[in-house]
Amino acid sequence: MRDKLQHYLIKLLEHNGSDLHLSAGSGVYMRIYSDLHQVRKEKLTVEEMVEVVKEIVTPSQYDQLVEEKEFDCSYVLEDGNRFRVNIFYQIDGLGVVMRAIPNTILSFEELHLPDVLKELSDLKHGLVLVTGVTGSGKTTTLATMIDRINRNKRKHIITIEDPIEFLHEDKKSLVSQRAIGINSYSFGNALRAALREDIDVVNVGELRDLETVEMALRAASTGHLVFSTLHTHDTKESISRVIGMFPKEEQDRVRTTLSFVLEGVVSQRLVEAIDGGRIVAIEVMRRTGRIAELIAANRDNEILETIIAGKEIYGSQSFDQSLLGLYSQGKISRDEAIKNATTPSDMKLTMEAFSKGSGDQKLSQKEKAPEQFFDLKSQESVNSNI
């Protein structure tokens, strides 16, 4: 099964795919940009999926999977290409989703990230959250921000992940990377230990529970720069999520702490680019005196207005400002901007200022040849049985 599994992973990379889906009772699917495409119609059997999983995990990890019914790990091809893996049980047997991790850490320019993220990377202390739905590129953005610190500053950086995705070699900084389940039992334990390890910067893979959030706030309050992620859509929801993890009687205290230590929230959405593929639209909140006041006073509904007003001075921006910028630069179409806008009606009105945006001057590869470009089923090599 090893050769067949690696065959599909290689094909995934060749087609610039992001995810490979394998499930007992189903065919084989690849996600190319935003769409799933079937590359094998013949259903995988229970026995085949057990073989696939045993190729990915160690015997002890397989025992853990059987007990807990799900398991996260990583997988590396012989050529060094790496994948984040989630294994789970579903109604017909085992399922596996393998997400490709880029071999190289991309630059801010390559990812089309605004310069304000460089400023957030250069902070000396505080909490910076990168948020978005699964698959929105949070880990990729964080890797770029951590790499900037690694290249330019003499710091001790610790990353705590489940599993480790991007590998950081020591440059100007010393980088220690810890995997949950292998190098530590939990995010909370690893973060608590990090505070005794002379750290300057810590990247916590995800704020999953109360203990981890409490330790992250403590670290940010005691002079460390803390990065982490949340599965939230925007700044307002992110603040609510953090505070909501605490008992009601502690929420005022936590809100006050956040008003002092929350330096930035970067919320991401991937939208369809005009020339094929996807591009990131980003809301960015920068801490200002006004933002801090709003957080402390529980006036989160007013934060978006402040973000919009601070674009020129502070580099903050709303999703709609980001989408309008991408449209005016010819990177996304008018329809894509409106479809993804927080307030589509306002976006339409704003676009009237552009007689016809450059985003409508091109057709994406998908628009030119929707079937031919994505039809992997016709390729004999991809159709070989797993």
Number of C-alpha atoms within 10 A of each C-alpha: 15 13 9 13 19 15 16 23 23 17 17 22 17 9 15 15 22 21 24 25 19 24 25 22 18 17 17 24 21 27 18 18 18 14 10 17 18 16 23 19 13 13 15 21 17 16 11 16 21 16 14 20 21 15 14 19 19 11 11 9 16 19 12 13 18 13 10 11 14 17 18 19 21 19 18 14 12 7 7 9 16 21 26 20 21 16 22 19 17 14 9 13 16 24 23 23 19 23 23 23 22 15 13 12 20 15 16 16 9 8 15 13 17 17 11 18 22 15 13 21 20 16 16 13 21 25 25 27 27 27 28 22 15 12 15 20 20 23 20 18 21 24 21 22 22 22 23 16 21 21 14 12 14 13 18 19 24 24 26 25 22 19 19 17 23 22 16 19 14 14 15 14 19 16 22 16 18 19 20 19 15 11 12 16 11 18 27 22 14 22 24 18 12 20 17 8 11 13 19 20 27 27 23 25 23 21 23 16 13 16 17 20 22 17 19 27 19 19 25 25 19 12 15 22 26 29 27 23 23 23 19 19 16 24 24 18 15 22 20 15 15 20 20 15 18 18 11 10 8 12 15 16 13 19 20 16 18 22 22 20 23 25 23 23 29 27 29 25 22 19 21 21 21 26 18 16 17 17 21 20 28 27 26 29 31 25 21 18 10 12 23 21 17 17 24 18 13 15 12 17 11 13 19 21 11 19 23 19 15 17 16 9 7 15 18 27 25 26 23 23 19 20 27 24 15 23 25 19 13 19 22 29 28 23 14 16 26 20 13 18 21 15 12 15 11 12 20 15 10 12 18 10 9 11 7 12 18 18 22 16 10 15 16 16 16 16 13 13 12 11 10 11 12 17 13 19 14 11 10 9 13 18 17 12 16 21
